[in-house]
Amino acid sequence: MGLLIGPSATIEQLAAHAQVSPTTIYKYFQNKDELFLIAFNDLWEEFLKYSSEHASPGDPFDRLLDVGRKLFRAKQSHPLFAKVLHNSVSEISTYLIDADRGTGKEVFRKFAAKGVIKKEDFDERWILWTNIVSGLLVSVHAKEELSPEEADIAYGIGLSVWGISEAKAKKIISRPLAFPLRAI
């Protein structure tokens, strides 16, 4: 049986995989949730670094949105991260919404302050946006109902939450993504 990677993995399973005792894990982490959150954040940071190193030219907001599109394709570039995404959103559909500690929201807030996206009713728009993106990740990674290309189309439609025109959204989702499709 393979390693269960996600919020429902037990300390015993994680300890067995790491070839340490559960007591050793508890020396470094208060509980399994803390361990998982730290591990998820490490994978997330690796994915963000990879995404920024392989960014397509364009304005900063378009490059930011490319990261979301790359998440739909994580199986090709980051299979372990994709498996963690799959298990996380399968087990807790709001996991990604709950995992955002405000960093993403602040990035979008800065774009709103610059007038790149609508700033009126920002908090309500943020709630809608995070639910759209989370739903798309569930549909791509957990339920496998959408291909990455289909998710791109829905992502483009979702950009209307930010006051992005249909024409601009189509331009954004048709941008070529600059990253090698090889497993890392």
ZIGIJO-V164070 format. One record per residue. N is the residue number from 1. SS is DSSP state (alpha for helix, beta for strand, coil for the rest). PHI is phi as a letter, one per 30 degrees, with the letter a starting at -180 (NA if undefined). OMEGA is omega in degrees with one decimal (NA if undefined). Layout:
N & SS & PHI & OMEGA
N & SS & PHI & OMEGA
//
This chain:
1 & coil & NA & -179.0
2 & coil & d & 178.8
3 & coil & d & 174.5
4 & coil & d & -177.3
5 & coil & c & 179.5
6 & coil & l & -175.6
7 & coil & e & -177.0
8 & coil & c & 175.1
9 & coil & d & 179.8
10 & coil & c & 175.6
11 & alpha & e & -179.6
12 & alpha & d & 178.0
13 & alpha & d & 179.7
14 & alpha & d & 179.1
15 & alpha & d & 179.0
16 & alpha & d & 179.5
17 & alpha & d & -179.1
18 & alpha & d & -178.9
19 & coil & h & 174.8
20 & coil & b & 177.6
21 & coil & d & 174.6
22 & alpha & e & 178.9
23 & alpha & d & 178.7
24 & alpha & d & 178.3
25 & alpha & d & -179.0
26 & alpha & d & 174.7
27 & alpha & d & -174.2
28 & alpha & c & -176.7
29 & coil & b & 179.7
30 & coil & d & -178.2
31 & coil & a & -178.2
32 & alpha & d & -179.1
33 & alpha & d & 177.8
34 & alpha & d & 177.8
35 & alpha & e & -177.9
36 & alpha & d & -179.2
37 & alpha & d & 178.4
38 & alpha & d & 179.2
39 & alpha & d & 179.0
40 & alpha & d & 179.8
41 & alpha & d & 176.9
42 & alpha & d & 177.8
43 & alpha & d & 179.2
44 & alpha & d & 179.1
45 & alpha & d & 177.4
46 & alpha & d & 179.4
47 & alpha & d & 179.4
48 & alpha & d & 178.0
49 & alpha & d & 178.2
50 & alpha & e & -178.7
51 & alpha & d & -178.8
52 & alpha & d & 177.8
53 & alpha & d & -178.7
54 & coil & c & -176.5
55 & coil & c & 173.1
56 & coil & d & 174.9
57 & coil & d & 178.5
58 & coil & k & -179.4
59 & coil & d & -174.8
60 & alpha & e & -179.5
61 & alpha & d & 177.3
62 & alpha & d & 178.7
63 & alpha & d & 175.8
64 & alpha & d & -179.9
65 & alpha & d & 175.6
66 & alpha & d & 179.2
67 & alpha & e & 177.2
68 & alpha & d & 178.7
69 & alpha & d & 177.9
70 & alpha & d & 175.9
71 & alpha & e & 178.5
72 & coil & d & -176.9
73 & coil & c & -175.8
74 & alpha & d & 179.6
75 & alpha & e & -179.0
76 & alpha & d & -173.9
77 & alpha & c & -176.2
78 & coil & b & -174.9
79 & alpha & e & 179.0
80 & alpha & d & 178.2
81 & alpha & d & 178.9
82 & alpha & d & 178.7
83 & alpha & d & 177.1
84 & alpha & d & 175.8
85 & alpha & e & -179.5
86 & alpha & e & -177.1
87 & alpha & d & -178.6
88 & alpha & d & -177.0
89 & alpha & d & 174.7
90 & alpha & d & -176.3
91 & alpha & d & -178.5
92 & coil & b & -172.5
93 & coil & d & 179.5
94 & coil & c & -174.8
95 & alpha & e & -176.3
96 & alpha & d & 175.9
97 & alpha & d & -179.0
98 & alpha & d & -176.7
99 & alpha & d & -179.7
100 & coil & d & -178.8
101 & coil & d & 176.3
102 & coil & j & -178.0
103 & alpha & d & 179.5
104 & alpha & d & 179.8
105 & alpha & d & -179.7
106 & alpha & d & 176.5
107 & alpha & d & 178.9
108 & alpha & d & 178.3
109 & alpha & d & 178.2
110 & alpha & d & 177.0
111 & alpha & d & 177.4
112 & alpha & d & 179.9
113 & alpha & d & 178.8
114 & coil & d & 179.8
115 & coil & i & 179.2
116 & coil & d & 177.0
117 & coil & b & -178.9
118 & coil & d & 178.3
119 & coil & c & 177.2
120 & coil & d & 179.5
121 & coil & h & -174.6
122 & alpha & e & -176.0
123 & alpha & d & 177.6
124 & alpha & d & 177.2
125 & alpha & d & 179.5
126 & alpha & d & 178.4
127 & alpha & e & 178.1
128 & alpha & d & -177.6
129 & alpha & d & -178.4
130 & alpha & d & 176.2
131 & alpha & d & 176.6
132 & alpha & d & -177.4
133 & alpha & d & 178.6
134 & alpha & d & 178.1
135 & alpha & d & 178.4
136 & alpha & d & 178.5
137 & alpha & d & 174.5
138 & alpha & d & -178.0
139 & alpha & d & -179.9
140 & alpha & d & -169.9
141 & alpha & c & -175.5
142 & alpha & c & -176.1
143 & coil & d & -178.7
144 & coil & h & 178.1
145 & coil & d & -176.7
146 & coil & b & 170.5
147 & coil & d & 176.2
148 & alpha & e & -179.9
149 & alpha & d & 176.4
150 & alpha & d & 177.2
151 & alpha & d & 176.0
152 & alpha & e & -178.8
153 & alpha & d & 179.1
154 & alpha & d & 177.1
155 & alpha & e & 178.1
156 & alpha & d & 177.3
157 & alpha & d & 179.8
158 & alpha & d & 179.6
159 & alpha & d & 177.0
160 & alpha & d & 176.2
161 & alpha & e & -178.0
162 & alpha & c & 179.8
163 & coil & i & 178.4
164 & coil & d & -178.8
165 & coil & d & 178.6
166 & alpha & d & 180.0
167 & alpha & d & 179.2
168 & alpha & d & 179.2
169 & alpha & d & 178.4
170 & alpha & d & 177.9
171 & alpha & d & -179.0
172 & alpha & d & -175.8
173 & alpha & d & 176.5
174 & coil & c & 177.3
175 & coil & d & 174.4
176 & coil & d & 177.7
177 & coil & c & -177.6
178 & coil & c & 170.4
179 & coil & a & 178.0
180 & coil & d & 178.3
181 & coil & d & 176.4
182 & coil & b & -179.0
183 & coil & d & 177.3
184 & coil & c & NA
//
